[in-house]
Amino acid sequence: MEGYDVVVAGGGSAGLTGARTAARLGARVLLAEVNEPGGDCLWTGCVPSKALLHAAARGEGFGAAMAQVRRAVAAVAPHDSAEALEAQGVAVVRGRARFTGPRTLEIEGAEESRQVRFRYALIATGSSPSLPPVPGLAEAGPLTSDTVWELAEPPERMVVLGGGPIGCELGQAFARLGVRVTVAERAERLLPQEEPAAGELLRERLEGEGVAVLTGFRAGRVTAGEVHGTGGRVLPFGRLLVTTGRTANTGGLGLAAAGVAVTGRDGGVREVRVDSRLRTANRRVYAAGDVTGRSAFTHTAGAQAAAAVTHALLGLRRGPDLPSAPWVTFTDPEVARVGMSAAEASEEYGRRCRVRTVPHGRVDRAVADGRTDGFTTLVLGPRGRLVGATVVAPRAGETIAHLAAAVRLGWTPGDYARTVHPYPTYADGPWQAALEEVYASLAAPGARRLTGALLALRRALHR
């Protein structure tokens, strides 16, 4: 039986980062992946969706846009290939991993099976799109974020069930490619996890581009070419795209044989249960990424995996700081956030929470670009420290990176304001919000008395 320091099940974002990190630490590493390495991010997620959005924004036709998607995937794929991993010291096996004991597993390949013994294992099998239990939905042949890339021709009409990040991104992209799009969201606004103003702004933008947006819509049943829902609404479609959720890929892993526990019972959620160090009930087995239910993003999955293998191999207790991990919805405009929303902070801290918002009509770069519909919101917790932020603007994903560092380091608005930012950029929005908070604190009675006393002293000393 072959022996390895670390065996990684799954070659997506978490698996790739975990395997590479372990190899860089000098461990003997094996990665098992059913398909080509790269995972959802490369083949059906981040890379193709951003390529499609870029092509659609440039006004390209459907065929040209899908060609750009294929070119982007082909350009990135070599970096995640088995050959690249092996050059970095990772052994790669094409096959499905299944635990056969607390420290053993079998990799079932197309031609043969391999028995493997490990010191530590990392479960990084990710998640897959799931369909809500709507009568007739499965029979309608719906597209998902995994299968939408198989379209050879654009449909005349597309209904997108789900107004979260994926639904809004793909809905806007297909509308710009000439498809008549309806986005139907069950919640009362788009992007229900974000600041309410962000969802409303995006709704106005989508509707301005010809997208029909329905909120508070519940699909009751699907018939041939129609979705029947709330209030008797009937939504005709040529193709139906479902973006309402994902399910952890835990089936067939033999988790019980390894002593690995999962959440949920009786057909409910089956995510791998982990502790703060990402260890499962079997302390020799770790898990990271979507399969844990603690990550919905490529960057957080990778951070989890790196922390997990570092803890396993070296015993270092440095987990990823997920509360300060930002995320972005790559619509136009982009919606970027880090940390708490205003509502979350208010619930957590009550009156100790303050919120400062700057509309981008006061940001010179936004004025110059004619893109003043965005805004920046800073959320302050106890002692005036940054606990969250939202930016809605072109390239908001770039702006949020510095705010993520500020949240992680516990900066105050004064700390942020003292950091010189380039001008004119959209980063001027957070900087102005921080400055306004500083000015407001200077206008408080106590601060006014102090500055007044200092001014009087300086006048007396320098007459």
N, C-alpha and C positions, 0 to 999 in steps of 0.2 A: 504494500500500500504506500502510495506517494505521501510525503509529508511536507507541509508548508507552514511558515510562521503565520501567514494570513491568507485566507481564501475569501474572495469577494464574489458574491452572487449578484450579478447584474452589472451591465456595462453602460449605464446612463451617467448622468452628471455626478451623482454620489459615488457610484462604483468606480468611475474613472479617477476621480480625485482621491478616493480612499486608496486605490491600488497604487497610484503614483506616489502618494505620500509615504506609504509603507515601503515602497522600493527605495525612495530617497533616504529613508532611515536605515537602509541596509538589510531589510527583511527579505525573506524568500516569499514571493507573492504569486498567487494564481488567481486569475479572473475568469469566471465562467459567464458567458453571455449567449443567449439563444440566437439572437440575430447579430448583425454587425454592430460593433461598439458605437456609442454615440447617444443612444437613448432618444427619448422624446424630443429633447432640446434640439438635437441635430436634425432628426429625420422628419418630425411632425410638429415641432413646437417653435422655439425661439428663432432659429435660423430661417426656416421657410416663411413663418408669419411676418417677420420683419422685412424679408426680401419682398414679399407680396405687398406689404404696406408701402414700401419705398417705390416700387414700380407703379402702384396705383396712384400715388401722390404725383408722380411724374406724368400722369395721363396716358400711360401705355395701355395697349389693348390686352385682352385676356390672354391670348397666346404668348405675347411678349412677356407679360407679367409672370406666367407660369414658367417660361424659359428662364427668367431671372431667378426664380426660386430654385430651379434645378442647378443653375450655375453656382449659386451661393452654397447650396448643400455640397456640391462636388468640390468646391474650393476648401470647405472647412473639414470635410470627412477625413482627409489624410492625417490630420492632427490627432484624431481620435481612433485611428485604425489599429488593428492588431499588430501591424508591423511597427507603428510608432510606439505602442505600449511595450512591445518586446525589446525595442531599442533602449527603452528606459528601465529595463530590468524586470518587467512584468510578464509572466507566462500567461498566455491566453488560450482558452479552450472554448470551442463552439459547442454549446450544449446547455441543457437545463440542469441546474443544481437542485439536489434533493437530499435533505439531511437523513442520515441513517442511524445517528446516535448523537450523544452530546458533543463529540469531537470528531465526527466522521461525516462525510457526505459522498454521494454518488453524482457524477456528472453524466447525464444521459445524452450522448451525441447521436448524430445521424447514422454512424457506422458502428460505434462501440461505446461502452460505458467505462468510466474510470472511477476507481475507488480512491478517495483522498482523505488523509488525516490532517487536522489543523491544530495549531495552538490557539488561534483566534479566527473567527469568521465575521464577515460584515455582510449583512443582508441589505441589498440596495436594488431591489427589484422594481421600485417605482410604483406607478399607478396607471390605470387605463380609464378612458372615458366611460361613463355609465349613463344608462337611459332611465328617466323617471318612469314609474309604473302607470303610464297613460295608455288606455286601451287603443289598440291599433297602431301605436307608435312604431314598435319594432317591425311590424309588417309593412310599413311605409318606406322601408329602406333608407332611414335617415343617415345623413352624413354626420361625422364627428370631427373634432380637431385632428384626429388621426387619419381619417379617410378623405377629407375634403380635398387633399392634394391629388387625388386620383381623378378629379374632374377633367374631362377632355374638352368640354365645351361649357360656356357659361349658361346657367339656366336663365329663363326670362324673369322668373320670380323666385325669390328665396325667402323663407321664413326662418329666422334665427330664434330658437327657444333659449333664453338666457341672456340677460343684459349685464353680465359681469365683464371682467376684462377681456376674456377670449371672445365672447359674443360681440362686444362693442368693436374690438379691433377688426375681426373678420367681417362684421356687418358693414363697417365703414369702407373697408378695402373693396369688397364686392360691389358696393354701391358706386364707388369711383370707377369700377370696371364696367359699369353700364347695367348692372343687375338691379331690378326693382326689389328692394330689401325691406322687410319688416322685422324689427327687433322686438320681441315680446318678453318682458321680464315679470316674474311673479311678485317681486317686491314693489313698493310704491315709487321707487326711483331707480334709475340706472346706477351701476356701481354702488350697491347698497352698503358696502363696507367702508366707503370713503366719506369725506365731508359732504353733506347734502348739497352744498353749492357746486361741488365738482360734478356730481351727477346731473344737476340741472343745466349747468353750462354745456356739458357734453350732449345732453338731449337737444338743446337749442342748435348746437353745431350739426348734429346728425340730421335733424329735421331740415335745417337749411340746405343740406346736401341731398335732400330728397328721400331720406330714410324715414319710413313710418315707424314711430316708437310707441309701443303700448306698455304701460306699467300697470301693476295690479292685475295682470292677466294670468289666469290659470287654465292650462290646457286640460280639457275634459276627455276628449277622444280625438282620434285622427282617422279620417276616412281617405279615400282616394283623392289626393291632391288638395286636401283641406284640413285645417286644424280648427276644431270647435272648442270654444272656451268661454270665459267669463262674460256674462251679460248677453249670451247668445251670439257673440262675435264669431264670425267665420273667416279664417285667414287662408286664402288660396295660395298654393305654392307649386313651383316646378320641382324644387328640391328643398328639403327640410334639413337644417343644420342644428344639432343639439349640443349646447355648451353648458349644461346645467350642473355638472358634477363629475367627479372621478372616484374610482375605487382602488384601494391598495391591492397590489398584486401579491397576495399571500397564498393563493391556491397552489397545491402541488409541491410545496416546498418541504413537506415533511416536518413541519415545525414541532409537532407533538413529540416526534422521535428525539428532537434536540432539546426538549424541555423549554421551548420558547412559547410564551403566552401571547395571546392576541386580545384585542378589545372586542366588546360586543358579543351577543349570543343570539341564537335562533335566527340566523341569517342576517344579523345586523352588521354594522361596520366591523371589519376584520383587519384592523391595522396592528402592526407589531407593537407591543407594549414595551417601552423603554424607560429607564430612569434618567436622572439629570446628566449622567455620563454616557447616555445612549446605549447602556447595557440592557440586554434582555433579561428574562428570568434565568437564563443560562449565562453566567458571568463571562463565559468564553465567547459568547456570541453577541455582537453589536448590530445595530440597525441605524440607517440614516436615510434621509430624503423622504419622498412621498409615502413610502411604505410605512412610516411611523405616524403619519398624520400631523407631524409637527413642521412640515415644510411644504410649501406650494410653489417654490421658486428654485431655479437652477442654482443661483448663487448661495442660497441658504442650504441646499442639499449638499453642495460641495464643502461648505464650511462645517457642516455636521460630520461629514465623512472624515475630513482631515482631523477633526478633534477626536473622533472615535478611535481611529487607528493610532493616533499619537498617545492617547490614554492607554490603549491596550498594550502597545509595545514599550512605552517608556514610563508609564504611570503618571504622566503629567496631567494635572487636573485643570486644564484650560479648555473649557467648552466654548462653543460659539456664542457670541453675544447677540442672540436673535432679537431681543427688544429694540436694538438699534440697527437692525438690518432693513434697508429700504426696499421698496418695490415700485414698479412702474407699470401703468397701463399705456401702451404705445399707440394710442389713438392720436388724432390731430385735433386739438392740442393734447399733449401728453399729460397724464395725471400721475404725479409722483408723491409718495408719502413715506415717512419714517416715523416709528413710534406711535404714540397715542393720538387719536382724533380728539377734537374738542369735547365731544360727548363722553368719550371714555375717561378723559382726564377729569372732567367735571364729576363723574360718578365716583372716581377714585379719590380725588382730593377735595371736592366741594369748593368752598370759597378760596382755598389756597391755589386754585387754578385760574390762570389768566390766558386770554387769547388775543392775539394781535394780527390783524389782516390788512394787507396792502393790496388794493386793486392795481392791476398792471397799467391802468391809464396814467399812473405816476411813475412808471418805469420807462426810461428814455428809449431803451432798445426796443421795447414793445411798441412804443409810439412810432419809432422809425420804421419798424416792420409792418405797421398797421395791424398788430395782433394784441390789442389791448383788452381782449375779453377774459384774460386769465387773472390769477391772483396768487398771493402767497399768504399762508397762515402759519404763524408760530404758536405753539401750545406750550405754556409755561406751568411748571408744577411748583412744589414747595421750594422756598428760598429763591424763587425766580429762575430756576434752571430749566433749560429746554428739555421737554419730554416728548415732543412730537412736532411734526411740520408737514405741510402739504404745499406743493407747487403745481399749478396748472398753467402750462405754457409750452411753446415749442421747446424741445430739448430739455424738458423738466427733469428727465432722468439724469442728465449731467449736473444740473443744479442741486439735486437732492443729495448727491454724494457728499458734498461738504457739510450739509446739514446733518447727515448721518454721523459723521465724525463728531460734530458738535453735540449731538444727543448722547453718543457713547461716552464722551468725555465730560458730560454734565456741565457744559458751558452755560453761562448766563448771557443775556442779550449784550451786556457790556463786553464780554469776551468776544462775541461774534462781531460786534461793531468795530472793535479794535483791529480786526483782521482786514487788511486792505484787499478789496476785490477789484478785478479789472472792469473798466468802463469803456463802452456801454455793453452790458450783457444782461441776461435775464437773472443772473445772480444778484443783481442790484435789488431785486424784490425782497429776498430774505434780509439783505443788509439794511434796506430802508426800514423794514419791520423791526429789526433789532434796534436801530437808531431811535425810532419812535418810542419804543419801550424805555430806552435810556432817557430820552427827553422827558417822558412822562414821570419817571422816577425823580428827575431833577426838579420837576415842578411841584413835587410833594412838599407840604409845609416844613417837615424836618430837614429835608435837603435844601430847601430855600433858606432856612435860617443858617445852616452851616455854610453854604456858599456866600451868603450875605456877610457873615462874620469874617470869612477869609478875604473877601473883597475889601472890607473895611480895614482889615489888618494890613493888606498889601498897599492900600492907599496911604495909610499912615506911615509905612516904612519907606515909601518911594514918592514922596511929595516933590 
